[in-house]
Structures are given as C-alpha cells and as structure tokens.
Amino acid sequence: MPARTLRLRRTLGLAGLSVLLIILVLASIGVGARPIGPDAVWRALTLPDGGRDAIIVWQLRLPRTLLGILVGIGLGLSGALMQALTRNPLAAPGLLGINAGAAFLVVMAIAFFGITDFSAYVWFAMAGCAGTAALVYRLSGQFGSSVQQVRLILAGAAISACLGAATGIITLYNAQTFDSYRFWVVGSLQNRTPEVAFQVLPIIAIGAVLAVALGGRLNAMALGDDMGRALGLRIGQVRALSMIAMTLLCGGSTAAAGPVGFIGLMVPHAVRLIVGPDWRWVLPYSVLAGPVIVLGSDIVGRIIAPPGELEVGIVTAFLGAPVLLLLVLRADRPGRA
C-alpha cells in the first residue's frame, strides 16, 4: 500500500474513532436507570437549572463517563506498551503483577485500617502498583539485558502469585473485608465519586503523554536490541520509561475502577488491524480505542439487566474473549495486516 494512502487511511480511522467516542460519551450520559433524552442532556450540560436531570448528569453520569474515558486510556495504552516492551502480542499489564499489588494493598487498607471509601482506595492501590512494579524491576535485572523480557514476565508472574495468595488468605478469614473488597475487585465504574476521577486524572495524563512520546523509540526497539543500539537508542532508558508509563497508566486505572480485564490485551490487537505495527500510530489509536470499548461495555452493562446493571469488568470479560478470538482469526487470514 502506498505511504500516502496508508497515511490517509490511518488519519480517517483516527477521525472515525473520535466521532464514535463522542457519540458514546453522549450515550453514556443519557443511558441509565433514568433515561435522559439527547435534548435534555444538551440542556443539562449547557444550561444546568438545578433540576433532577441536571443533578443526575453533573453529579453521577458525567463523572462516571470521565472515569470510563480515563480507565480506557490507561488500560489501552498500558497494554500496548506491555506488548511493545516484551515483544509478545499476548502480553497484558497484569503480567507485571500491578493488579495483584493494587489488590493486596486495598485488602490491607480494608482489613487493618477500616477504610471503605473508594476515593481512599486510590492511594493504597497506587502505592501497591508502584511498589510491585519497583520490585519486579529489581528482580528482573538491568533493562538493557537481552533476557530482560523473559525475566520481567517471570518476576511479574511470581510476584502476582505471592500477592494473590496473601490477598486470598486475608479475605478468606475476614468476611467483612471480603464484603467490601468484592465491590472493588469486580471492576466497576458504578458508585465512584467525582473525586476518584479527579484523583487519577493527573496520574493517567502524565502516563499517556509519556507513552505517546515513546512511539518512535519503540519502533526502533522492535528491530532488536542490537539494531536499536546501532541506531543510537538507549535500550535500558526506553524500557525504564515504558515501565514508568505502564505503572502510571495501569495503576491509575486499576486504582479507580478495580481490575478490568481484556482491555489491555484486546485494544492493541484491534488497533494493529487498522494501522499495522507502527507504534507511532498504535499508541494514539489506543488513546481512543480504549475509552470506546470501556464506555461501550459500561453502556451495555446498564441496559442488559434493568433495573439493575452489570459491572463493566463483567461485560468486558464476557465480550472480550470472543471478540479477541475473532480478531486473531481475522489477522491470520491471508492479506490481513
């Protein structure tokens, strides 16, 4: 395909995803136990009058939608970075043990400090993510090592198993802790206060800027460590920066909404079918594709079981497996990117 045609295709795809995201944002604000029509949504956003619709939009739906966008950006980008870092298309952010670290400290906060507020969970979960990432980094050795990718995955798997066992022991013998913890671990945007979204906003924003800025260097690193060094690339620095960005992105998302599965694995696969393996395009596309999938799943969860709803983590797990299988089968067909 000529370079100009490919560039046009990628640009049009980015524009199409932007339009789809705007539509889903409006749908997310309007859909719920109390449906709000498009006209009422627009009036509530532009001319809030203090009525019931305006209160629902500004205090419940808008913060939930913003959180869904942030979680989608964080998980989509962190999944792309993890696959670029390990050169493994089946890699996901959970391989680093970040989710397990967040879950462990959230359980500790509930069991030993009596904390049950989601806005307080954020800081404990972020501390667990950062601590786990630092430990995995230390165990995996220097980031310039040729065997670093394998050691990184093995260290992450070992830490995840240990922390998962510790979390299971605490929740097994403390029923009250389990009752509080299960509402976080299922992965949900429901019942999150606006403070939660604003707490993770700067964390995810910094991680997103750092991740997108690494696109060109990730392309060079994909050629191999030796070729990357020949091109003047500092392999260890790129891997360390990628690790920091992943921790911020996945940590902030998991801290706010709990572990939401399949997004970090599915988004990069879907994006590469459109733009190919160029990380300068995969990363910006992931910024839009992640929120599209998260908001779409959240909307489906609200309308599939009225008057209640299914948490977004359940919907992504239920829909993610067949969609991912379909993407893999399409990618294996001749002529597919």
N, C-alpha and C positions, 0 to 999 in steps of 0.2 A: 504494500500500500504506500503511495507517495506520501512524503512527510507532510506536505500541506494538507492533504485530505485527512490524514490521521490527526493532525492538529485541530482541524475543523471539527472532526467527529468528537474529539475529546472536549473541546470547548462547548459544543452543543449539548453534550452529555452533562457537563457541569451546570449549564443553564437549566436543563430539564430537571436535574436533581434539586436545584434551588427552588424552582417553581413547585415541585412536588412537596418539598419541605414546608413551604409557605402554606400550601393547602392543608397539610397535616397539622400545622400549628393552629390554624383556624378551626379545624375539626376537633382537635384536642380541647380547645377552649369551649366549644359548643356541645360536645357529647358528654353525657353522664347521666346520673340518676334523675336530674332535672335538665332535659334538653333545652338548649338555648339556640334560637334561630340565628342565621348569619346577620340579619339586620340588628337584632338585639345585641349580638356580640360586638358589632361595629360601634353601636351607640355606647355600650358599656366601656369600650376601650377608649373612645374619643371624647365622650361626654358623660362621664360617670355621675349618676344622680343620687347615689347612696341607696338605691333600691336593691331588691333581692338579687336581681340578675347581676348588677354591678358588684355586689359583695361576693357572689359566687365566682365571678370572673377574676376579680383582683386578689381575693384572699385565698382561693382554692385552685381554680383552673390555671391561671397564669403562672403561679409559682411551680405547679406540677409540670406544666409544659416546659418551662425554663429548665427545670431539673432533668426532664427527659432529654432535652437537647444536649445538656452538659454531659449526662451519662452516655449518650450515644457518641458524642465526640470523643470522650475519654476512652471508651471501650473499643471503638473502631480504630482510632489512631494507635492505641497501645497494642492491639492485635497485629496491625500492620508492622509496627516496629519490632515486635517479637518475632514475626516471621522473617523480617529482613535481618535481624540480628543473628538468628540461628540458622538461616537459610533452610528453613523447614516449613513447608506450606501447611502443615498440620499443627503448628505451634500456636499456643494461646497464652495470654498473660498469666493465667493461673499456673502455668508451668514454673514460674518463678517463686511460687509459694506466697504471692502477695495476698490472695484471697484468704488463705489459711492464717496468715499473720493478722489480717484485719479481724477475722472471726475470733481468733484467740483473745485478742485484747478487748473486743467487745464483750465477750463472755466474762472476762476478768472484771471489767467495769461493772457489769450487772451483778456478778456473784459477790464481789468483795467491797464494792463502793456503793451498791444500791442504785446505780444510775439506770434510768428507764426512758430518758428523753433522747429522741433521735438526734437533736442538734448537739447533744453531748457525745453521742456515739461517734460523730465525725472525727473528733480529735483523737479518740482512742484508736479508731480504725486506721487513721492516717499514721499514727505512731507505730501500729503493728505492721503496716505496709512498709514504712521506711526502715524499720528495724529488720524485718525479714529480708528486704532487698539488700541491705548492707551485709547481712550475714551470708546470703547466697553469693554476693560479690566476693566476700572474703574467702569462702570455701572453694569458689570456682577458679581461683588463681588470677594471674595477671590477664588483663583484657587483650593483650597483644599475642597471647599464646595461640598456637594453631589448633589446640584441642580444647580451647575455651568453650566453644559451643556445647560440646558433649558434657563437659564438667558443669556448665551452667545449668543444663536441664537436669542432670543427676542430682546436683546440690538442691535445686528447687524441689524436685520430687521427694527427696529425703526430708527436707525441712517441712514440706506440706504434710507428709505422713506423720511426723512427730507432733506438729501443732494440731493436726486433725485429731489425733488420739487424745491429746491433752484436753482439747475442747470437748470431745465426746465424754471423757471421764467427768468433767465438771458438770455438764448438762445432765448426765445420767444420774448423778447423785444429788442434784439440786433442781427439783421440779420447778420452783419459782423462776430460777434463772432460765430454764428451758422455755417456759411460757413466754418470757419477754424476748428471748433470743430468736425464737422461731418467726416472729413477725419481721425481724430484720434479715435473717438468713435466706428467706424465700425469694428476696429480690423484688422490691416494690417501689413505686412512686407515690403510693397512697399514704395519707396521713403525715406527709412531710411538711413541716412549716416553711414559710419563705426564708427563714434564717438558714436552713440547711442548704438551699440553693446558693445563697449569697456567701456562705462559708466556703463552699467548694469552687465557686466561680473563679477566683484568682488562681487557685491551685491548678485547675484544668486549663485555664487560659495560658498560663506560663508553660505548662507541658505541651500544649498544642503548638504554640509559637516555636518552641524548641524542636519539636518533632518535624514540622513542615520545613524548617530551616535545614534539616539534615538530609533532605531528599537527594541532592546531588552527590553527597558523600556516600550515601547508601548505595547509589548506582555504582560508584567506583568500587565499593567494598564487595558488591555482588560478583565482581570479576575474579575474586580471590584475594587472599591476603598479600601474596607476593606481587600481583599486578597492582593492587591498591597502593602498596608501598612504593612501587616504581612510578606511580602517578603522583607521588608526594603526599599520599594520605596517611594520617596518623591513626592507625587501626585502633589502638588502645583508647585514644581520645574519643573516637566516634562511638565505640561500644560503651564507654562510660557515660557519654552524653545521652545515648539511646536508653541506657538503663535508668538514668535520672528521669528522663521524659516519661518512660513507661511507669515508673513508680508514681509520679505525679498524676498521670492520666488515669491509670487503673486504680491507684489508691484513692484518688478523689471520688471516682465513680462508685467504687465499692463501698467507701465510707458513707456515701449519701444514700444509696439505694439498696445496698447489700449485693451479694454476688448475683449478677445477671448473666446467665450462660449463653454461649453460642455467638454473641455479637462480635467479640474479638476474633473468633475463628471464621465466621461467615462473611463479614464485611470485606476483608481483603480479597477473598476468593471472588466475590461478586464484582468488586471493582476491577480486578485484573482482567475479567472477561471483556470489559469495556475499553480499558486504557492500556492493557499489556503490562509488562514488568517494570515500567519506568516509575521509580519511586517518587520522582518529582510530580507525577500526576496521581499516583496511588494515594499518597498522603492527603492532598487536598480533597480528592473524591471521598476519602474515608471520613473527612470532617462533615460531609453532608450525608453520606450513606448511613453512617451510624445513627444519627438522630432520626432519619427516615424510618429505619427498622424499629428503633425503640418506641417512637411515638405511634407508629402503625400498630405495633404489638400492644401498646397500652390502650389504644382505642378499641382494638378487637377484644381485649380483656374486659372493657367496660360494657360492651354491647352483647357479649356472648352469653352472659348468665344474669340477666336482670331479675330483681332489682339490685342484686349484688354485683360483684366483679371478680375477675381473676387477676392476680398479680402479674406484672409484666414478666417477671422471671419464669413463671409457669408457662406463659404464652410463648416466649422465645424458645424455651426448651421443647415445647410441643411442636412448634412450627419450624424451628431451626434445623432439626435433624433431616427431615425430608427435603427441605429447601437446599441445604448444604449438599445432600446426596445428588440432587438434580443438577446443581452447579458443577459438581465434579464430573458427572456423566456427560454433561454438555462440553466441558473442557476437554474431555478425552476424544471427542469426535474429530475426524479429520477436518482441517480447515479452521478449527476454532483456535482462538488466542490462548 
